[in-house]
Amino acid sequence: MTDQEAVPPADERRAGTWVVLPTYDEAENLPGIAGAILDAVPKAMLLVVDDNSPDGTGRLADELAAANDRIHVHHRPAKEGLGRAYLDGFRVALAGGATAVVQMDADWSHDPAVLPALLAPIADGRADLVIGSRYTRGGRVEDWGLARRLISRMGSLFARTVLLLGPHDLTGGFKAWRAETLAAIPFDGVHAGGYVFQIEMTHRATRSGARVTEVPITFRDRRVGRSKMSRRIIAEALLVVLRLRWEEIRARLRRRPA
């Protein structure tokens, strides 16, 4: 199911878990990761959100969807950043009747075998947002050099300190959301288009009173293709974190009695 038909008709919707998988030039990864996701969560729907990939990922996703009614495709006209792709995917999943929404990467850095553990706290009523964490007890990172490890850890530490947040891994993108928690976040107010989107969404969920927990994961570098991390993305993260903190300070000052 593709494009304008990304949301199935009401009588075809399956309430339950939707896995949102943004793609850009992931043709080598998509068939394998799609199969592994559907095997790990047999009743889930998989939504591929493709940003008009030059390598034909969108066409491949259409072929997979034509062969499997648990796969849906949402085509976006151009690459606008990971955050925007996720927000569009979230809208489709929520409109499709999702009760839980998972977000994850298509490059095998997030292991589909972890999906049941990621979803368990939501199914048990213990959490509203579950973070697949590299930096909680039992979590780890493989295949990264020292520089990237430091950037990732320091990014999470910076955000935790500035925004006064509890989770240890704020920059990771392997998460499971209770649908009601996700729907309560005003998407139009989200600043971030890049990787800082992960920080901002956790921040907004926490401030809304959501129960957030972490599940340890092993994060591995992408199997094929190139990382999309850049200096611009890092700079955006720093600026958005500071902006979010400043907005909180301003709001607090406005609430003070004269």
Secondary structure by P-SEA (a helix, b strand, c coil): ccccccccccccccccbbbbbbbcccccccaaaaaaaaaacccbbbbbbbcccccaaaaaaaaaaaacccbbbbbbcccccaaaaaaaaaaaaaaacccbbbbbbcccccccccccccccccccccccbbbbcccccccccccccaaaaaaaaaaaaaaaaaacccccccccccccccaaaaaacccccccccccaaaaaaaaaaaaaccbbbbbbbbbbccccccccccaaaaaaaaaaaaaaaaaaaaaaaaaccc
